[in-house]
Amino acid sequence: MAKITRKPASRKASVPKKKAKAIVAKPKAPARKSLKATRPESTKPWTPAEIHEVFSRFRKANPEPKGELEHVNPFTLLVAVVLSAQATDAGVNKATRALFEIADTPQKMLDLGEERLREYIKTIGLYRTKARNVIALSAKVLSEFGGEVPRTRAEIESLPGAGRKTANVVLNMAFGEHTMAVDTHVFRVGNRTGLAPGKTPLEVELGLEKVIPAEFMLHAHHWLILHGRYTCLARKPRCEVCLINDLCRWPEKTV
């Protein structure tokens, strides 16, 4: 019987393994410098001399700034400010011109009544709530303050619809007090310029009162409001015509 011999199984040629690609670490992007490092002007505090210069320029350009809410006495001013919440001064003026011709005292406003008052101010936002507040504050001015607008912040703030800003405007415009009413314009200017940065209107108010010299305080809030309304606009500030663009700390100013 023939001997069967088996051929040894052929081994597959070994395929050399591919060398793993060397991992080359990408160079790290340079760390972003802090805002303070790249924009030192944005955090540099204002000097007293610079602040004096700012308000000197405002005064020279507009020696006697006036508020744009139309009124005939402290009571109508109070009503106009209450109505101006979340509304424009122009819109309030349009509604109150006819209103104040017939209701320029607390008693006349009460005699007009809430329903008829609504007809005069229905073009103003939140007019129903505001009409209710105006009638209620008129009654309180009569019953608790003898028909005269009170002259302290706490008393004005106790009136329906009146807050701290309302009190500051009335105290300043009607009674010549050195108050700082912070609306959206003043809040923006205080933060953007670096004059008085703050997270709340109260922080900006107190910051401005701290740094503005007394000689400018009577008109300071009007200058800042007008500056924010017509020059330091929210979306497209007009830096090219700004009176204080060389002193402003805003890092994104266009001049």
VENLINHU-V396476 format. One record per residue. N is the residue number from 1. PSI is psi in whole degrees, 0 to 359 (* if undefined). OMEGA is omega in radians with two decimals (999 if undefined). Layout:
n:N psi:PSI omega:OMEGA
n:N psi:PSI omega:OMEGA
This chain:
n:1 psi:126 omega:-3.06
n:2 psi:143 omega:-3.12
n:3 psi:127 omega:-3.12
n:4 psi:121 omega:3.08
n:5 psi:135 omega:-3.12
n:6 psi:134 omega:3.09
n:7 psi:136 omega:3.12
n:8 psi:139 omega:-3.12
n:9 psi:131 omega:-3.13
n:10 psi:134 omega:3.13
n:11 psi:137 omega:3.10
n:12 psi:137 omega:3.09
n:13 psi:128 omega:-3.12
n:14 psi:133 omega:3.13
n:15 psi:122 omega:-3.12
n:16 psi:133 omega:-3.14
n:17 psi:144 omega:3.10
n:18 psi:137 omega:3.10
n:19 psi:136 omega:3.11
n:20 psi:138 omega:3.14
n:21 psi:136 omega:3.10
n:22 psi:130 omega:3.13
n:23 psi:116 omega:3.14
n:24 psi:118 omega:-3.13
n:25 psi:129 omega:3.09
n:26 psi:142 omega:3.12
n:27 psi:134 omega:-3.13
n:28 psi:141 omega:3.08
n:29 psi:142 omega:3.14
n:30 psi:134 omega:-3.13
n:31 psi:139 omega:3.12
n:32 psi:133 omega:3.12
n:33 psi:152 omega:3.14
n:34 psi:157 omega:3.11
n:35 psi:323 omega:-3.12
n:36 psi:324 omega:-3.10
n:37 psi:322 omega:-3.07
n:38 psi:334 omega:-3.09
n:39 psi:69 omega:-3.06
n:40 psi:334 omega:-3.11
n:41 psi:336 omega:-3.07
n:42 psi:339 omega:-3.12
n:43 psi:357 omega:-3.14
n:44 psi:120 omega:-3.10
n:45 psi:151 omega:3.09
n:46 psi:143 omega:3.05
n:47 psi:155 omega:3.08
n:48 psi:323 omega:3.14
n:49 psi:321 omega:3.12
n:50 psi:317 omega:3.13
n:51 psi:319 omega:3.09
n:52 psi:320 omega:3.13
n:53 psi:318 omega:3.13
n:54 psi:308 omega:-3.07
n:55 psi:337 omega:3.01
n:56 psi:320 omega:3.12
n:57 psi:317 omega:3.09
n:58 psi:316 omega:-3.11
n:59 psi:319 omega:3.13
n:60 psi:320 omega:-3.11
n:61 psi:330 omega:-3.07
n:62 psi:82 omega:-3.02
n:63 psi:327 omega:-3.09
n:64 psi:73 omega:-3.13
n:65 psi:145 omega:-3.14
n:66 psi:147 omega:3.03
n:67 psi:152 omega:-3.04
n:68 psi:358 omega:3.05
n:69 psi:124 omega:-3.12
n:70 psi:137 omega:-3.14
n:71 psi:166 omega:-3.12
n:72 psi:347 omega:3.13
n:73 psi:175 omega:-3.12
n:74 psi:325 omega:-3.13
n:75 psi:313 omega:-3.14
n:76 psi:330 omega:3.04
n:77 psi:314 omega:3.11
n:78 psi:313 omega:-3.14
n:79 psi:316 omega:-3.12
n:80 psi:319 omega:-3.13
n:81 psi:319 omega:3.09
n:82 psi:319 omega:-3.14
n:83 psi:338 omega:-3.04
n:84 psi:353 omega:3.13
n:85 psi:125 omega:-3.13
n:86 psi:34 omega:3.10
n:87 psi:162 omega:3.12
n:88 psi:153 omega:3.08
n:89 psi:320 omega:-3.14
n:90 psi:319 omega:3.12
n:91 psi:321 omega:3.11
n:92 psi:315 omega:-3.14
n:93 psi:319 omega:-3.13
n:94 psi:324 omega:-3.11
n:95 psi:327 omega:-2.99
n:96 psi:347 omega:-3.13
n:97 psi:311 omega:3.13
n:98 psi:324 omega:-3.12
n:99 psi:312 omega:-3.05
n:100 psi:347 omega:3.05
n:101 psi:333 omega:-3.11
n:102 psi:346 omega:-3.08
n:103 psi:80 omega:-3.12
n:104 psi:13 omega:3.06
n:105 psi:161 omega:3.11
n:106 psi:320 omega:-3.12
n:107 psi:317 omega:3.12
n:108 psi:326 omega:3.12
n:109 psi:320 omega:3.08
n:110 psi:320 omega:3.12
n:111 psi:327 omega:3.10
n:112 psi:316 omega:3.11
n:113 psi:157 omega:-3.05
n:114 psi:318 omega:-3.08
n:115 psi:314 omega:3.14
n:116 psi:327 omega:3.10
n:117 psi:321 omega:3.13
n:118 psi:324 omega:-3.14
n:119 psi:326 omega:3.14
n:120 psi:327 omega:-3.00
n:121 psi:17 omega:-3.05
n:122 psi:347 omega:3.08
n:123 psi:354 omega:-3.12
n:124 psi:140 omega:3.12
n:125 psi:144 omega:3.13
n:126 psi:34 omega:-3.00
n:127 psi:330 omega:-3.14
n:128 psi:312 omega:3.12
n:129 psi:320 omega:-3.12
n:130 psi:323 omega:3.09
n:131 psi:318 omega:3.12
n:132 psi:318 omega:3.14
n:133 psi:319 omega:-3.12
n:134 psi:318 omega:3.10
n:135 psi:318 omega:-3.13
n:136 psi:319 omega:3.14
n:137 psi:327 omega:3.09
n:138 psi:318 omega:3.12
n:139 psi:320 omega:-3.12
n:140 psi:321 omega:3.09
n:141 psi:321 omega:3.12
n:142 psi:312 omega:-3.01
n:143 psi:328 omega:-3.04
n:144 psi:341 omega:-3.06
n:145 psi:20 omega:3.04
n:146 psi:25 omega:3.11
n:147 psi:1 omega:3.14
n:148 psi:141 omega:3.08
n:149 psi:127 omega:-3.13
n:150 psi:160 omega:-3.01
n:151 psi:19 omega:3.02
n:152 psi:153 omega:-3.11
n:153 psi:315 omega:-3.09
n:154 psi:319 omega:-3.12
n:155 psi:318 omega:3.12
n:156 psi:319 omega:3.13
n:157 psi:341 omega:3.12
n:158 psi:349 omega:-3.11
n:159 psi:143 omega:3.14
n:160 psi:131 omega:3.10
n:161 psi:356 omega:-3.10
n:162 psi:132 omega:3.08
n:163 psi:196 omega:-3.09
n:164 psi:318 omega:-3.14
n:165 psi:317 omega:3.11
n:166 psi:313 omega:-3.14
n:167 psi:317 omega:-3.12
n:168 psi:319 omega:3.13
n:169 psi:313 omega:-3.10
n:170 psi:315 omega:3.13
n:171 psi:322 omega:-3.12
n:172 psi:308 omega:-3.01
n:173 psi:325 omega:-3.10
n:174 psi:328 omega:-3.00
n:175 psi:3 omega:3.05
n:176 psi:24 omega:3.11
n:177 psi:151 omega:3.13
n:178 psi:74 omega:-3.13
n:179 psi:162 omega:-3.13
n:180 psi:102 omega:3.11
n:181 psi:121 omega:-3.08
n:182 psi:106 omega:3.00
n:183 psi:192 omega:-3.10
n:184 psi:327 omega:-3.12
n:185 psi:312 omega:-3.14
n:186 psi:321 omega:3.12
n:187 psi:316 omega:3.14
n:188 psi:313 omega:-3.11
n:189 psi:318 omega:3.14
n:190 psi:320 omega:-3.14
n:191 psi:314 omega:-3.03
n:192 psi:316 omega:-3.11
n:193 psi:339 omega:-3.06
n:194 psi:4 omega:3.13
n:195 psi:316 omega:-3.12
n:196 psi:78 omega:3.13
n:197 psi:144 omega:3.11
n:198 psi:152 omega:-3.13
n:199 psi:343 omega:-3.12
n:200 psi:158 omega:3.06
n:201 psi:324 omega:-3.14
n:202 psi:319 omega:3.12
n:203 psi:317 omega:3.12
n:204 psi:317 omega:3.12
n:205 psi:308 omega:-3.11
n:206 psi:325 omega:3.11
n:207 psi:318 omega:3.12
n:208 psi:318 omega:3.12
n:209 psi:329 omega:-3.11
n:210 psi:325 omega:-3.00
n:211 psi:339 omega:-3.08
n:212 psi:127 omega:3.12
n:213 psi:147 omega:-3.07
n:214 psi:327 omega:-3.08
n:215 psi:342 omega:-3.12
n:216 psi:352 omega:-2.94
n:217 psi:332 omega:-3.12
n:218 psi:319 omega:-3.08
n:219 psi:359 omega:-2.99
n:220 psi:317 omega:-3.06
n:221 psi:330 omega:3.07
n:222 psi:317 omega:3.11
n:223 psi:317 omega:-3.11
n:224 psi:322 omega:3.09
n:225 psi:311 omega:-3.12
n:226 psi:323 omega:3.11
n:227 psi:317 omega:3.13
n:228 psi:328 omega:-3.08
n:229 psi:326 omega:-3.00
n:230 psi:343 omega:-3.11
n:231 psi:301 omega:-3.10
n:232 psi:65 omega:-3.04
n:233 psi:157 omega:-3.06
n:234 psi:312 omega:-3.03
n:235 psi:316 omega:-3.11
n:236 psi:78 omega:-3.14
n:237 psi:142 omega:-3.08
n:238 psi:67 omega:-3.07
n:239 psi:330 omega:-3.07
n:240 psi:338 omega:3.13
n:241 psi:8 omega:-3.10
n:242 psi:133 omega:-3.13
n:243 psi:338 omega:-3.02
n:244 psi:24 omega:-3.05
n:245 psi:336 omega:3.13
n:246 psi:343 omega:-3.13
n:247 psi:338 omega:-3.08
n:248 psi:139 omega:-3.11
n:249 psi:359 omega:-3.07
n:250 psi:122 omega:-3.07
n:251 psi:344 omega:-3.09
n:252 psi:12 omega:-3.13
n:253 psi:150 omega:-2.97
n:254 psi:10 omega:3.07
n:255 psi:* omega:999
